[in-house]
């Protein structure tokens, strides 16, 4: 899946496999791991839910 998703990052976990995360701009430490891979049919639902949570947390601070 190739798309421009704000805040979407991929980084390796401790055993080298990919971990997919969402973070808000300006706060590198506030991230949520997405439980499914980008080719999963419901990936965008997971991504949007994670982003909504992060934006809500950012608004509360």
C-alpha positions in Angstrom: 0.0 0.0 0.0 1.4 3.3 -1.0 -0.4 6.3 0.4 0.5 9.6 2.0 -0.7 9.0 5.6 0.3 11.9 8.0 2.2 10.6 11.0 2.5 7.0 9.7 6.0 5.5 10.4 7.6 2.1 10.0 10.4 1.1 12.3 11.9 -2.2 13.2 11.1 -3.9 16.5 13.8 -5.6 18.6 13.9 -8.8 16.5 14.0 -6.9 13.2 10.5 -7.2 11.8 8.5 -4.1 10.9 6.4 -2.3 13.4 3.8 0.2 12.0 3.0 3.3 14.1 1.2 6.6 14.0 2.5 9.7 15.7 1.5 13.3 15.8 3.6 16.1 14.4 5.9 17.7 16.9 6.0 14.9 19.5 8.2 12.0 18.6 7.6 10.2 21.8 3.8 10.0 21.5 3.1 7.0 19.3 0.6 4.2 18.9 1.4 0.9 17.3 -1.0 -0.3 14.7 -1.8 -4.0 15.1 -2.2 -4.8 11.4 0.0 -4.5 8.4 -0.7 -1.9 5.7 -2.0 -4.5 3.3 -4.7 -5.6 5.7 -8.3 -4.8 4.5 -9.1 -2.8 7.6 -5.7 -1.0 7.9 -7.2 2.5 7.3 -9.7 1.9 10.0 -7.0 1.1 12.5 -4.9 4.0 11.3 -7.7 6.5 11.6 -8.6 5.2 15.1 -5.0 5.5 16.3 -4.7 9.0 14.8 -8.0 10.1 16.4 -6.7 8.9 19.8 -3.4 10.7 19.4 -5.1 14.0 18.4 -7.4 13.7 21.4 -4.5 13.2 23.7 -2.7 16.1 22.2 -5.8 18.3 22.6 -6.0 17.4 26.3 -2.4 18.5 26.9 
